[in-house]
Amino acid sequence: MTVVSKSLLGRLPGRRNKVWMLLGLTMLLVYPVLALHLHERLYFWLKTASSAASSEVRSLRLSEYRVRVEALPVAGVTRNLSGLSYDDDRQQLWAVINTPPELLAMSTRGDVLARYPLNGFQDVEAVAYLGDDLLVLADERRQELVAVPLPSLPGPLRRADYRALTLDIDNPKRKNHGFEGLGYDRAGDRLFVVKEKSPRRLYEIRGFKANLRGDPNLAVIDRDAWVRNKNFAADLSSVEFDERTGHLVLLSDKSKLMMELDQDGNLVSYRSLWGVFAGLKQSVPQGEGVTFDGDGNLYLVSEPNLFYVFSRGD
């Protein structure tokens, strides 16, 4: 029979409490790392930092972008500011409000230049400028891509007046999980479309603009492999094609993150949108749209009505 001394018995509860305290502290440290995928962010930071150091790698170098205009309220907009696109023919921006649907012409300073109610649209989440005075709008719930000529007069725009491409993908009708972002490659006539979540999706539509002119050779390519392993991006709220590099930029509002993918879908740089990063005083609350101008300045809109400008350098 083993005899345990009273002094040893007295010490056991204290040791047990220390073990539980240590386990509790460990969980407090480990949980946010796993929940926010900080270990994956560190891995990709090391990976992309080494790639960026090579002169052979062509990259936007998103990690070098810093905020220049932070959280500027857009005058006259109270909520639901969504997608964003740069119009290089007019050196201005186009944005949309999803509810009630409305198209906005904006300056690169964040001023609203004109407003066009979108009659007959349901839930417009994204906009892309295609060149040749043509926009495409994404109606999320209907999964419609609507081609809209630039308005020449003030007043509402009617859905019934425009052609549209409908894609029945992943059947999001029960939930608000349809098309969330658009980016256009003008040289290649490729329209990139992101689906927010459940599941996250990235599609490439080849020949979109040619199809509007009557060319039937339209191809839809599922780029799931490009986003499948990007686990630290909880959702996808916007996509932009950069003509200088041929790369895509994906925006995740829940993870407060922008990611740059090369022509093969490899991650080559990223930019955290948490407070203190990129010179931000506060985290970007809900990034909904991102675009670049010809000089590489990056514009971002966030719910409910906030406007940001980033550029590379100190």
C-alpha positions as CSV (number, residue, x, y, z in Angstrom):
1,M,0.0,0.0,0.0
2,T,1.4,3.4,-1.0
3,V,1.3,6.1,1.6
4,V,1.0,9.7,0.5
5,S,2.1,12.3,3.0
6,K,-0.2,15.1,4.1
7,S,2.4,17.7,2.9
8,L,2.3,16.2,-0.6
9,L,-1.5,16.1,-0.6
10,G,-1.5,19.7,0.4
11,R,0.7,20.7,-2.6
12,L,-1.3,18.8,-5.3
13,P,-4.3,21.2,-5.6
14,G,-1.9,24.1,-6.1
15,R,0.0,22.3,-8.8
16,R,-3.3,21.4,-10.4
17,N,-4.5,25.0,-10.4
18,K,-1.2,26.1,-12.0
19,V,-1.6,23.5,-14.7
20,W,-5.1,24.7,-15.5
21,M,-4.0,28.3,-15.5
22,L,-1.2,27.4,-17.9
23,L,-3.6,25.6,-20.2
24,G,-6.0,28.6,-20.0
25,L,-3.3,31.1,-20.9
26,T,-2.2,28.8,-23.7
27,M,-5.7,28.7,-25.1
28,L,-6.0,32.5,-24.9
29,L,-2.9,32.8,-27.0
30,V,-3.6,30.0,-29.4
31,Y,-7.2,30.7,-30.1
32,P,-6.8,34.1,-31.8
33,V,-3.8,32.8,-33.7
34,L,-6.0,30.0,-35.2
35,A,-9.2,32.0,-35.5
36,L,-7.5,34.9,-37.4
37,H,-5.1,32.5,-39.2
38,L,-2.1,34.5,-37.9
39,H,0.2,31.6,-38.5
40,E,-0.8,31.4,-42.1
41,R,-0.4,35.2,-42.5
42,L,3.1,34.9,-41.0
43,Y,4.0,32.0,-43.4
44,F,2.8,33.9,-46.5
45,W,4.5,37.1,-45.2
46,L,7.8,35.3,-45.1
47,K,7.1,33.7,-48.5
48,T,6.0,36.9,-50.2
49,A,8.8,38.9,-48.6
50,S,11.4,36.6,-50.1
51,S,9.7,36.8,-53.5
52,A,9.5,40.5,-53.4
53,A,13.2,40.7,-52.7
54,S,13.9,39.2,-56.1
55,S,14.1,41.7,-58.9
56,E,12.7,39.1,-61.3
57,V,9.3,39.1,-59.5
58,R,6.9,41.7,-60.9
59,S,4.5,42.7,-58.1
60,L,2.3,45.5,-56.9
61,R,4.0,45.1,-53.5
62,L,0.8,45.7,-51.5
63,S,2.7,45.6,-48.2
64,E,4.3,48.9,-49.1
65,Y,1.0,50.7,-49.5
66,R,0.1,53.3,-46.9
67,V,-3.1,55.2,-46.3
68,R,-3.3,58.8,-47.6
69,V,-7.0,59.5,-47.1
70,E,-8.6,57.5,-44.2
71,A,-12.3,56.9,-43.5
72,L,-13.6,60.0,-45.3
73,P,-17.4,60.0,-45.1
74,V,-19.0,60.2,-48.6
75,A,-21.3,63.2,-48.5
76,G,-24.9,62.4,-49.2
77,V,-24.4,58.6,-48.6
78,T,-25.6,57.1,-45.3
79,R,-25.2,53.4,-45.9
80,N,-24.7,50.4,-48.3
81,L,-21.8,51.9,-50.3
82,S,-20.4,48.9,-52.3
83,G,-18.3,48.3,-55.4
84,L,-15.8,50.6,-57.0
85,S,-14.1,51.0,-60.4
86,Y,-11.7,53.6,-62.0
87,D,-12.7,55.3,-65.3
88,D,-9.4,56.2,-67.0
89,D,-11.2,58.0,-69.8
90,R,-12.6,60.6,-67.3
91,Q,-10.1,60.2,-64.5
92,Q,-13.0,59.5,-62.0
93,L,-14.6,56.6,-60.1
94,W,-17.8,54.7,-60.4
95,A,-19.4,53.3,-57.3
96,V,-22.7,51.6,-56.4
97,I,-25.1,51.6,-53.5
98,N,-26.7,48.2,-53.2
99,T,-29.9,49.2,-51.3
100,P,-31.7,51.1,-52.7
101,P,-29.8,50.5,-55.9
102,E,-27.9,53.5,-57.2
103,L,-24.9,54.3,-59.4
104,L,-22.6,57.1,-58.3
105,A,-20.0,59.1,-60.3
106,M,-17.2,60.1,-57.9
107,S,-14.0,62.1,-58.0
108,T,-10.7,60.6,-56.9
109,R,-11.0,62.8,-53.8
110,G,-14.2,61.0,-52.7
111,D,-16.7,63.7,-53.9
112,V,-20.0,62.6,-55.4
113,L,-20.3,64.1,-58.9
114,A,-23.6,62.6,-60.0
115,R,-26.2,60.0,-58.8
116,Y,-28.3,57.7,-60.9
117,P,-31.1,55.6,-59.3
118,L,-31.2,52.0,-60.7
119,N,-34.8,51.2,-61.3
120,G,-35.7,47.5,-61.7
121,F,-32.4,46.3,-60.2
122,Q,-32.5,44.3,-57.0
123,D,-29.2,44.2,-55.1
124,V,-26.3,45.8,-57.0
125,E,-23.0,44.9,-55.3
126,A,-20.3,45.6,-57.9
127,V,-19.3,47.7,-60.9
128,A,-16.5,47.6,-63.5
129,Y,-15.6,50.0,-66.2
130,L,-15.1,48.2,-69.5
131,G,-13.9,51.1,-71.6
132,D,-15.8,52.5,-74.6
133,D,-18.2,54.3,-72.3
134,L,-19.6,51.0,-70.9
135,L,-20.1,49.7,-67.4
136,V,-21.1,46.3,-66.1
137,L,-23.1,46.0,-62.9
138,A,-23.4,42.8,-60.8
139,D,-26.9,42.2,-59.4
140,E,-26.0,39.8,-56.6
141,R,-29.3,37.9,-55.8
142,R,-30.2,37.5,-59.5
143,Q,-26.6,36.6,-60.5
144,E,-26.9,39.0,-63.4
145,L,-24.1,40.9,-65.1
146,V,-25.8,43.9,-66.7
147,A,-24.1,46.0,-69.4
148,V,-24.9,49.7,-68.9
149,P,-23.8,52.5,-71.3
150,L,-22.5,55.5,-69.4
151,P,-25.5,57.9,-68.7
152,S,-25.4,61.1,-70.6
153,L,-28.3,62.7,-68.8
154,P,-29.3,62.9,-65.1
155,G,-32.1,60.6,-64.0
156,P,-32.9,57.0,-63.3
157,L,-31.5,54.0,-65.3
158,R,-34.0,51.3,-66.1
159,R,-32.9,47.6,-65.9
160,A,-35.3,46.7,-68.8
161,D,-33.2,48.9,-71.2
162,Y,-30.0,46.9,-70.9
163,R,-28.6,43.5,-71.9
164,A,-27.5,41.1,-69.2
165,L,-25.7,37.8,-68.8
166,T,-27.2,35.5,-66.1
167,L,-25.1,32.8,-64.5
168,D,-26.8,30.2,-62.4
169,I,-23.9,29.3,-60.1
170,D,-24.1,27.7,-56.6
171,N,-27.8,28.7,-56.4
172,P,-27.5,31.6,-53.8
173,K,-31.2,32.6,-54.0
174,R,-31.9,31.5,-50.4
175,K,-29.1,33.7,-49.1
176,N,-27.3,36.9,-50.0
177,H,-24.2,35.1,-51.2
178,G,-24.1,35.8,-54.9
179,F,-21.8,38.0,-57.0
180,E,-19.9,40.4,-54.8
181,G,-17.1,41.9,-56.9
182,L,-16.0,42.5,-60.5
183,G,-12.6,43.2,-62.2
184,Y,-12.0,43.6,-65.9
185,D,-9.0,42.8,-68.1
186,R,-9.5,45.1,-71.0
187,A,-6.7,43.8,-73.2
188,G,-7.8,40.2,-72.8
189,D,-11.6,40.8,-72.6
190,R,-11.7,38.9,-69.3
191,L,-14.2,39.7,-66.6
192,F,-13.3,38.3,-63.1
193,V,-16.2,37.7,-60.7
194,V,-16.0,36.9,-57.0
195,K,-18.7,35.2,-54.9
196,E,-18.4,36.2,-51.3
197,K,-18.8,33.0,-49.3
198,S,-20.6,29.7,-48.8
199,P,-18.4,28.9,-50.7
200,R,-15.9,31.6,-51.8
201,R,-15.6,31.5,-55.6
202,L,-13.6,33.2,-58.3
203,Y,-14.7,33.0,-62.0
204,E,-13.1,34.2,-65.2
205,I,-15.4,35.0,-68.0
206,R,-13.7,35.2,-71.3
207,G,-15.2,37.2,-74.2
208,F,-17.7,39.1,-72.1
209,K,-17.5,42.4,-74.1
210,A,-17.2,40.5,-77.5
211,N,-20.4,38.6,-76.5
212,L,-22.3,41.9,-76.2
213,R,-21.3,42.6,-79.8
214,G,-22.7,39.3,-80.9
215,D,-19.7,36.9,-80.6
216,P,-21.1,33.6,-79.2
217,N,-17.6,32.4,-78.0
218,L,-18.1,33.0,-74.3
219,A,-16.2,30.9,-71.8
220,V,-16.7,30.7,-68.0
221,I,-13.7,29.3,-66.1
222,D,-13.8,28.3,-62.5
223,R,-10.7,29.6,-60.7
224,D,-11.5,27.8,-57.5
225,A,-7.9,26.5,-57.3
226,W,-6.7,30.1,-57.0
227,V,-8.6,30.8,-53.8
228,R,-9.0,27.4,-52.3
229,N,-5.9,27.5,-50.1
230,K,-6.2,31.2,-49.1
231,N,-7.7,30.1,-45.7
232,F,-6.9,33.3,-43.9
233,A,-9.4,35.2,-46.2
234,A,-12.7,34.4,-44.6
235,D,-14.7,35.9,-47.5
236,L,-14.2,37.7,-50.9
237,S,-15.9,41.1,-51.2
238,S,-14.1,42.6,-54.2
239,V,-11.7,41.8,-57.1
240,E,-9.6,44.2,-59.3
241,F,-7.5,43.4,-62.3
242,D,-4.2,45.5,-62.6
243,E,-3.3,46.1,-66.2
244,R,0.3,47.0,-65.4
245,T,1.2,43.6,-63.8
246,G,-1.6,41.4,-65.1
247,H,-2.3,40.5,-61.5
248,L,-5.5,40.3,-59.5
249,V,-6.2,42.0,-56.1
250,L,-8.8,40.3,-53.9
251,L,-10.4,42.1,-51.0
252,S,-11.7,40.3,-47.9
253,D,-13.8,42.5,-45.6
254,K,-14.1,40.0,-42.7
255,S,-10.4,39.3,-42.6
256,K,-9.5,43.0,-43.3
257,L,-7.1,42.0,-46.0
258,M,-6.0,42.6,-49.6
259,M,-4.2,39.9,-51.6
260,E,-2.3,40.1,-54.9
261,L,-2.4,37.0,-57.1
262,D,-0.2,36.5,-60.2
263,Q,-1.3,35.1,-63.5
264,D,-1.2,31.5,-62.1
265,G,-3.1,32.4,-58.9
266,N,-0.1,32.4,-56.7
267,L,-0.1,34.8,-53.7
268,V,2.7,37.3,-54.3
269,S,1.9,40.1,-51.8
270,Y,-0.8,41.2,-49.3
271,R,-1.8,44.2,-47.2
272,S,-3.5,44.0,-43.8
273,L,-6.3,46.6,-43.2
274,W,-6.2,46.3,-39.4
275,G,-5.6,49.4,-37.5
276,V,-1.8,50.4,-37.1
277,F,-1.0,48.6,-40.3
278,A,-0.5,50.7,-43.5
279,G,-0.6,53.8,-41.3
280,L,-4.3,53.3,-40.4
281,K,-5.5,54.7,-37.1
282,Q,-8.4,52.3,-37.1
283,S,-9.2,49.1,-38.9
284,V,-11.2,49.4,-42.2
285,P,-14.7,48.3,-40.9
286,Q,-16.1,46.5,-43.9
287,G,-14.2,46.9,-47.2
288,E,-16.5,46.5,-50.2
289,G,-14.7,47.7,-53.3
290,V,-11.2,48.4,-54.4
291,T,-9.7,49.8,-57.6
292,F,-6.4,51.4,-59.0
293,D,-5.8,54.4,-61.2
294,G,-3.1,54.6,-63.8
295,D,-0.5,55.9,-61.4
296,G,-1.0,52.9,-59.0
297,N,-3.0,54.8,-56.4
298,L,-5.5,52.4,-54.7
299,Y,-9.0,53.5,-53.8
300,L,-11.2,51.6,-51.4
301,V,-14.8,52.0,-50.2
302,S,-16.2,50.5,-47.0
303,E,-19.6,50.2,-45.4
304,P,-21.5,52.2,-44.5
305,N,-20.1,55.2,-46.4
306,L,-16.3,55.5,-46.0
307,F,-13.7,56.3,-48.7
308,Y,-9.9,55.6,-48.5
309,V,-6.9,56.3,-50.7
310,F,-3.7,54.3,-50.4
311,S,-0.4,54.7,-52.3
312,R,3.0,53.1,-52.2
313,G,5.9,54.7,-50.3
314,D,6.5,56.4,-47.0
